[in-house]
Amino acid sequence: MPTASNPVIELHDAYIMQDVNTVLQKVTFTLDKGEFAYLVGRTGSGKSSLLKTLYADLALGGGTGTVVGFPLPKLMGSSKVPFMRRKLGIIFQDFQLLFDRTVAENLLFVLNATGWSGKARKQQRISEVLMRVGLANSAAKMPHQLSGGEQQRVVIARALLNEPLLLLADEPTGNLDPDVADSIMRLFVEINNSGTAVLMATHNYQIIQQYPKRVLKCEQGQLVDSETTPFSLTAIS
């Protein structure tokens, strides 16, 4: 359940930039520990830029923000960014897997990059996350041997390796057929029910209707929160 005293995201009067352009302004919202929220809006409305700002791929243009207790950088290159990202799970629509390595080697790459030690410990963690996403028998497979839904499950497993406080997902079901998208969504709900907060950008309004949660909408340079300003969900291209 959300705990108001433990926010994983706090933004106050934040300016979200893309290159030199402001795409969202005066963004103020809090996502609590264990909460789930959708991020919606038309293409180009600022969803991806907001997510990139939250995981410090883009600098905060103004205002203040913290993610998992770390202040968001207003200039890139902060030495604290790697430590912040170890507490995050980031899930991309286009997977970004290493296609010259097995599933296990993809996960091992992340463990090595984030400072894990001990061969047996790393192998155990890889087995744990693959079992959690239903791919216990896929460690030795190459990514091209997996379906799109299975590849997305590997990406989710990768995001879970460091037991993140927060998952940031950018259109995680965008390239999947409806049945596969639903299975991926059930996995996200299960992960959220175990205590991990989730902020998911999506265009899939069928999923939002099937799994109703709080909705944050990027519209005309503003972020509208369904908790404070109810709005209807209409198809957004």
Buried (B, 14 or more C-beta within 10 A) or exposed (E): EBEEEEBBBBBEEBBBBBEEEBBBBBBBBBBBBBBBBBBBBBEEBBBBBBBBBBBBBBBBBBBBBBBBEBBBBBEEEBEEBEBBBBBBBBBBBEBEBEEEBBBBBBBBBBBEEEEBEEEEEBBEBBBBBBEBBBBEEBBEBBBEEBEBBBBBBBBBBBBBBBEBBBBBBBBBBBBBEEEBBBBBBEBBEEBBEEEBBBBBBBBBBEBBEEBEBBBBBBBEBBBBBBEEEEEEBEEBE
